[in-house]
């Protein structure tokens, strides 16, 4: 069952979908907060994983980050890593207030950029009992080095110049300055970002998964915020709580999950989804199915007392 819910994060009202099992069982359950990719909304990959986890017996919460989707926050399209981490912690806080959730059995699952945010949130929030990631990415590393880690340094410097100019313009009364996340055509997406760029365009900008509230632009002031962030800085603090990282074997972003995994301490596991790219794990059933099965087993094992149905 899916229920519309709201909760506060740093004074902003966030909109979420709470997925609960239909098995009729009573008593508090284990729960999982599911964070969406950068530019995504709760109706896309996060909602898919939340629904599938609910089918396995978990209460699962997918929500829109502040400044995005149906959640509050101005300017719209702001991607603020500090706020995104706070949003995850606020989602955990919301679940702890519910009678149908066991506050001692709450996990977090982060997809793409939320994979990085989930690591940062769990490092300092001991209420998070177990952490899972799918196609984890640190948005700071992506902006600094590119999705494949091979971006020329001048690209970032140019973006920081533009971000600085935007802040000055806004201080002088201009409207919020933004930049498009995606090019206008699939051909341009492939030319600029290779197959990874094309897959992102296909997911967000075509009938494959397009949603009217999914972000198509970010504010320029997001850039320096993202550049300064480091999702992996405290990853070793997650231990002794367990970590599971799922990565597509064909994902150009796999180096970020590998780096985070190497920094983390036991107990930890990194598992490859054969044949999958980064974006394949958002919605392609032949890859999502195995990913959900592993996540359900992981959370069942480590959110004590719960077993997948």
Secondary structure, 3 states (H helix, E strand, C coil): CEEEEEEEECCEEEEEEEECCCCCCCCCEEEEEEECCCCCCCCCHHHHHHHHHHHCCCEEEEECCCCCCCCCCCCCCCCCHHHHHHHHHHHHHHHHCCCCEEEEEEEEEEECHHHHHHHHHHHHCCCEEEEEEECCCCHHHHHHHCCCCCCCHHHHHHHHHHHHHHHHHHHCCCCCCEEECCCCCHHHHHHHHHHHHHHHHHHHHCCCCCCCCCCCEEECHHHHHHHHCCCCCCHHHHCCCEEEEEEECCCCCHHHHHHHHHHCCCCEEEEEECCCCCCHHHHCHHHHHHHHHHHHHHHHHHCCCCCCC
